[in-house]
Structures are given as structure tokens and as C-alpha cells.
């Protein structure tokens, strides 16, 4: 499903945040990427989701090499991957209600009004949102409620790979368990693969088929002479 080959990305003051990293996620597999804060996990996750162009290396999705990133990537490639960010408030448009936030990718895909309404309702029920909560905007709900809406939005296009970048880092244990359960129900129904990024080794080992240590997934880079 996903293969990253020799990825170098995210320069800070002339030094790459990620150097020579390689990672593979098979169809239907769940892989954890574990490492300390600031080591470059999130940068690698964004590369995997076509949200960040690497300086070097190759990204392969569903058997095809990615040649375009961010808004330049074709919609059918971008929607192969659903992405859930660590901080839901930074990932949400403060002007949109939770219902509109969930529906946003469906409307962008020019689905019919009936399809948007039906799918939005299904997703809201899946993540545990309903009633008056859907009419609220981000500043009117808790972090946990907003992250539920962000997860629903990521699932809206029915992605074949879900990337969760520290999705539960800001949440309590109850909400964490609930959202992990939502992801696993979606994966059981769709056969989607998962790349879960985090620093909580216990959670990742419980959640994933295998856990890769970062930056140990990186190949050594020979300094330029």
C-alpha cells in the first residue's frame, strides 16, 4: 500500500529533519511509528500522505510512484490517504460547524446533496457525534469532540490508508479508546491500512501489527565531502 524509499525532508537551518528514511506498510496492515518528540515522525507522516514533498527519495502508493504533492497531486491520489493531525484546532476551519467540517471533502468531490447528507450522518454516528453537537463550531466543543469530527472528515473519502499523527496525544484515556475503536471498525469493514505515529509505546503495541522505531527506520547517510 505504502512504501517510502530513502526519504530526506524537512530542512531546519540547513539540516534535514528526516534523512534517508524507508518504511513499508502492506495492504490492510497496521504499523506504528514510535519515537520521541521532535525526531521527525510527523514530517515523515506528511510525506506519506502527500502533504509534504521530500527533498530526496521516493513515495509509492498503491503500486504507483507519487510525482506530485499537496494541491498538485491528483485528487484520486490524495484521497487514497486520510490524515488525522495531533492538534484538531489547528486542523479545523473555525468558521465551519462540525457537520460542515465532516462534509467538506464530500462537497469538494462534488457529491450530490443527498449523498453528502447521508454520508455525513453515517460518519457522525460512527465517531459518536450527533444532535446539537453537529451544529457547533470548533470553539464551542472540547478537543475530544473536535478530534472525532476530524477523524470523520479523514474517513469521508473512504481512504485505503489512514495516517494518524499522534491522534490521541491530547485526549483522555476514554476518548483515546473510543477513537482507536472507530479506526479499527473502519479498517475491519474496508480493509484499509494504518500508519499510527506516536511516542506512546504501550498504545502503539496494543494497536498495531508491528511498531517501527524512529529514527531507526532511517538508513545511514554518508556526509558530503
C-alpha positions, 0 to 999 in steps of 0.5 A: 500500500505504502512504501517510502524509499530513502526519504530526506525532508524537512530542512531546519537551518540547513539540516534535514529533519528526516534523512534517508528514511524507508518504511513499508506498510502492506495492504490492510496492515497496521504499523506504528511509528514510535519515537520521541518528540521532535525526531521527525515522525510527523514530517515523515507522516506528511510525506506519506500522505502527500502533504509534504514533498521530500527533498530526496527519495521516493513515495509509492502508493498503491503500486504507483510512484507519487510525482506530485504533492499537496494541491498538485497531486491528483485528487484520486491520489490524495484521497487514497490517504486520510490524515488525522493531525495531533492538534484538531484546532489547528486542523479545523476551519473555525468558521465551519460547524462540525457537520460542515467540517465532516462534509467538506471533502464530500462537497469538494468531490462534488457529491450530490446533496443527498449523498453528502447528507447521508454520508455525513450522518453515517460518519457522525454516528460512527465517531459518536457525534450527533444532535446539537453537537453537529451544529457547533463550531470548533470553539464551542466543543472540547478537543475530544469532540473536535478530534472525532469530527476530524477523524470523520472528515479523514474517513469521508473519502473512504481512504485505503490508508489512514495516517494518524499523527499522534491522534490521541496525544491530547485526549483522555484515556476514554476518548483515546479508546473510543477513537482507536475503536472507530479506526479499527471498525473502519479498517475491519469493514474496508480493509484499509491500512494504518500508519499510527505515529506516536511516542506512546509505546504501550498504545502503539503495541496494543494497536498495531501489527508491528511498531517501527522505531524512529529514527531507526527506520532511517538508513545511514547517510554518508556526509558530503565531502 
